[in-house]
Amino acid sequence: MELAQEEEKAKDGWNWSQKGSCIFGSNGAVSSEKIAGFDMDWTLIRTKTGATFPKNADDWIIWDSMVPKKLQDLVKDKYKIVIFSNQGGIGIGKQNEGDIKRKIQNLSKAFGVPLQAYMSTVEDEYKKPRQGMWELLEKEGNDGVKIDRNQSFYCGDAAGRVPPEVPKKDFSDSDLKFALGLGVKFETPDSLFLNKKVNTLPAKGGFNPAAFIKNKNLFKEKDAVLKLEEQEMIVFCGSSSSGKSTFCVNNLSDYERINRDTLKTQEKCLKVAEEAILKKKSVVIDNTNPKASDRLKYIELAKKHGIPVRCFFFECQKDQCFFLNEQRVINNGRQHLSGKVPKIPIHSFFKNHEKPNLSEGFKSIQTVQFIPGPFKNEEDEKMFFIYGK
């Protein structure tokens, strides 16, 4: 069986390689300064039954009858057709690498054009919307021909569209963000193959980092103050990945930072906080503290020692938290205080949190506004505004 597969690859002219977690191959696609990039599933092909995920490597049909001719026309116009596909199932053993390779090889036959393909297999710099696959193409996969991003485009179905633009909300906007980050024109399958209008802006309600450049004040309230002149306690309330720890380090570095991720239990947090208070230090409780019951013991501790306690509420969009969480993986321009967290804690905070109230015993509640930066270096700023500025 293995020998037969090797013979099939040789016959089809496919050569496959791997760099890190990225698998890539081609069957003679001619290098060009113009790249026509495509997602694979639900862009070039779809499942036979209409199910979201294919049941096996043969469960596919061409997305629309217009696809082959369009790809053939692009090749005639000197474009190189390149597939960029997230295939995380390979990395966790749920998909067979050989099956996916043969699937792509069969696509080339069905479309009647040579293809080049890149597959990300784990959560790293190669996974879209991160730009690693495209950058690998530019560095090593185009025979030294410099790619002109102004003449190139990327087409994918994960565009953050919502009804009525589409019958069902897109599962993601990762394809749109991939194109925005690269600075190439974006198309959806509907716009490219069916000539329907495409919305090239981030999804409604989505997080656009550039929109926050105008924020100049740390707090929403005009009379808010960062620090009191007297000893105090500040209790944070905000989702994971809402910027709490970065805010603390940038603005409250002289306060004793109490963090449950570091200390592990609330009991230890309370113990270390009290030790700091006894040393006449101000303290900041850098935890999510979603509910009044989570904040209560800290308020009681402050009152026990006769110091005022204020709350800083990190009011933000859920998409903002997902974006900042992603930065912990893709942005190597800064040292991150925490690693990437699963999506569940973020969803849970937004579903269950109780907004702070003065009746809990706070002297005041101040709403922290998100302000991009300060950036550590050019790489930090570049990766933060990866989807445009």
N, C-alpha and C positions, 0 to 999 in steps of 0.2 A: 504493500500500500504506500509506504513512504517513497519507494522508488518511482511508482506511478505518478505520485504528486510532483516529484522533482522533474520528471519528464514533461509533465503538463506545463510546469512553470517555464521550462526551457523552450518548449514549443510556442508558448504565448509570448516569449521574450521578456518576461517580467524578472526584474532583479530587486530583491528585498534586502534592506539593511536595518540597523537599529542603532540609535544613539541615546544612551540613557534609557528612559522609558518610552521614547518615541520610535515607532516603527514606520518606515517609509519605503516606498518602492515606485518603480516606473516601468513602462513597457515601450520606451522610446519616445516619450513626449518631447517635442523639440523645445529647447530652451528659448526663452523670449523675454523681452523687456515688459511685455504685457501679460499679466496673469489674470485668468478667469477662475477665481476661487469659489469652491462650492462646499457646503455641508453635504452629507450623503442622505441620511434617512429623512423622509418627508420633504426633501428638496429635489433630489434627482430620482429618488424611488420612494415607494410607500409599501405598506404591507398588503398582501392579497385580500385579507379580510377587513381591513380598516382598523385593526387593533393597533394600539399605540406602539407596542414593541413586537418585533418579529419573533415567531416561535422557533425558527431555525434559519440557517444561512440561505436557504432557498425560498424563504417567505418574503418575496418582493416582486413588485411589478414596477414598470417605469411610471414616474409621477404623473406625467401627461404625455400624450402622443407628440407634442411639440418639442419635447426635450431633445431627442436625438438630432433633429434638424438644426436646432439652435446651437447645440454643441459643435456640430459639423461646420456651421457657418462661422463660429468663433475661431475654430482652427484655421479656416480659410483666411480669416482676418488676422492671422499670425498671433493669436492668443495661445498660451499654454493652459490646458485644463488641469487644475489641481484640486483634489479633494482634501479637505481638512476636517477630520471627524474625531469627536471624543468617543473613545471605546473603552471606558472604564471597566467594563465587564471582563476584559482580557486581564487586567491587573488583579482582579479579585477571583479569577478562575471561573467566572460564570459564562464566559464566552471563549470559544476556541480560536486561537490566533490564526491557525490555518484556514478555518472556515471563513473568517472575515477577509483574509487575503484572497481566497478563491472567489468570494462574492464580488470584490472589487475588480478582479480579473474578468469576471463574467460581465460586469457593467461595461467595461471597455469594449467587449464584443457586441453587446446589445446596442451601445451608442454608436459604434463604428468610428471611434476616435481613440487615439492613444491618451493615456491618463498618467498622472503622477498623483500619489496619495500619501498623506501623513495621518497617522493615528496616535493620539495621546492615550495612554493606558492607565495612568494614575493621576492623583491630585498633585500636580506640580506645575512648573513654568510652561509646560507644553499644552496644558488643558485650556481650551477656549473658555472665557474670552481672553485669557492671557495669550501673548503673541509669539510664544516660543516656536510653534510649528512653522509659522510664516518666516520668522527670523532664521530658522534652520534652512528653509528653502533658499533664502537670500544668500546665506553664507556658504552653503555647501551643495545646494541642489539645483543650481541653474547654470552650471558649466562656466561660471565667471561672468555671465551676462548680467549686467546691473538691471534690477527690476525698477521700473518706473511706476510708483504707486499712483501717480496721477492718471495713468492710462489703465490701471488695473481696477478690478472690482471684486467684491465678495458677495455671494448669494446664499442665504440661509433662511430657514423657517422660524427660528427662535428670535423674534423681533419685538417681543413685548406688546404685541397687538391685542386689543380687546374688542369685544362686540361693540358696535355693529360692523367694525372693519373686517372682522373674521367671525365665523359662527361660534367658535369656542376660543376662549382666552389662550394665547400662546403660553406654553409651559415655562418659558424663560425669555430673556432678551439677550442671551449670550452671543448670538450671531451678530446682532446689531452692534453690541459693544465691541466685539472682535473687530468689526469694520471701522467703527469710530476710533478705536485705539490705534489702528494702523493708518488711519487717514485715507482709506480707499472708499470709493463709491459703494453704497450698500444697495442690494436688491433682495427682494423676496422671490420665491418661486412664482408667485402670482404676477409680480411686476415684470420679471424677466421673460417668462415663458408665455404669459397670458396678457401682457401689456396692461396690467392693472396698476393704478397709482399706488406708490409705496410711501408710507410715513417714515421719514428718515430721522425723526426726532426720538429721543428716549421715550419709553412708555409713559402714558399719563400716570402721574403719581410716583413715577420712578425717581431714583436719586441721581441728580446731576451735580457732581462736585463743583463745577464751575459756577453754578447758581448761588453758591454761598460765599463767593469772593467778596460780595458787597457787604457782608456782615463785618462790622467794625467793633461792636461792643460785645464784651464777654457775656453780658446778661440782657435779657429782654426788658427788665424793669429799669426805668431811668434812674431811680434812687438807689439802686443796688450798689453794694460795696463788696470788694473781694475779701478783705480781711478786717476784722475788728481790732481795735487797739488793745483790747483786753484778751486774756486767755479764753479760748472758746473750743467748741466742738462743731465740726461741719459733717453732716450726714449726707452722703450722695444717694440719689435714687435715679436709676437709669438702667436700661438694658445692657446685657453683655455687648461689647463692641460699639458702645455709644460714645466713646472718647473719654471716659471718666479718668482712667489712670494717666493718660497723656495730659489731660487738663491739670491733674494733681501735680505731676512732675513739672509742668511748665509754669504753674501759677502758685502752687502751695508747697514748694520744696522745703520750706522751713517748718512745716507742720509734720507731726508724726503720722505717717501713712499706715493705716490699719487695713489690711487686705486679706480677705478670707481665702483667696486662691493660694496665698502664701502661707497663711497661718492655719488653714484647713477647717477649723471649727469656730462657731460663734463664741464659745467659751474662751478660747485662746485669744480671739479678737478683743473681747471685753477685758481680759486680764492684761494684755499688752497696752490697751488704751488707758486703763486705770493707772498702770505704771508710768505712762507718759504724763498723764494729768498730775500725778503726785510730784513729778519733776518740773511742774509748772509749764509744760509744753502744750501748745494747742494741738489738737488731733483732727484728722479727717478720716471718716469711715468710708473707704473706697470699695464698696460692695454694691451689688444691684439693689438690695433693700426694697423689693417690690411691694411689700405690704406693710401696713401700719404695725402689725405684730413683729415684723422683722426689725423695725426701727425703734420699737418701744424700749428695749433694754438699754440701748445706747442713750436714749433720751433720759431714762432713769439714772444712768451712770453720770451724765452731765449734771443733772439736778442734785444728785448726791454730793457732788463736789462743788456745787454752787457756781457753775460756769454756764454761760448761755450756749444754746445749741441751735444751729441754723440748718436748713436743708437746701441743698443745691439739686434742682431737678433737671435732668438731662432730657429735654423734650426733643424727640427726633422721630424721623420716619423709620419704619422697619427696614426699608430698602437701604437707608443710610447705614444701618447696623450691618446688613449683609455686605455692603461695599467695604466698610472699614474692617470687617472680619476677613474679607478676601485680601485686603492689603497686607495682613499679617503673613500671607504666603507669598504674594508676588512682589512685594516691595522690599528689595534688599538694600535700599538706600538709607534705612534707619534700623536701629535696634528696637524690637518690639517688646513691650512689657509682658505680653501674654501671647500664647499660641492661638491658632484658629480654634474656635469652638464649634460644636455641631449647631445646626439651625434650630433644633428643638428648644434650647434655652431662650433663644431670641423670640421665637413664636410664643413661648410660654409667658414671657414677661409682658408682651403686648396684649395677650389675652387676659391675663390675671392681675396685672398690677393695680394698685390703689394709689391714686394721685395723692401726694402729701397734702396735709391740711394743718392749719395753724392750731386746731384743736388738739392735735397730738402733743403739743407742748413746745413747738418751735418758736423761736424769737422772730424768725422771718423765713420765707421760702423764696428763693431766687431761681429763675429759669435760665439755665445756661444755653447760650446760642452757639451753634456750631460755626467755627471759624477755621478755614483751611490754614495749615501751618502752625507755627513756624517750621519751615522745612530744614532738614539737616544738611542737604546738599542738592545738587542738580538732579541726581538720580531719584532722590526722594520726591521731589516736586514733579518730575516727569511721570513717575509711576502713579502718583496721586491723581494727576489729571490725564490718566491713560485713555479716557474716553472723550477727550477734547477739553478745551479751555476757552 
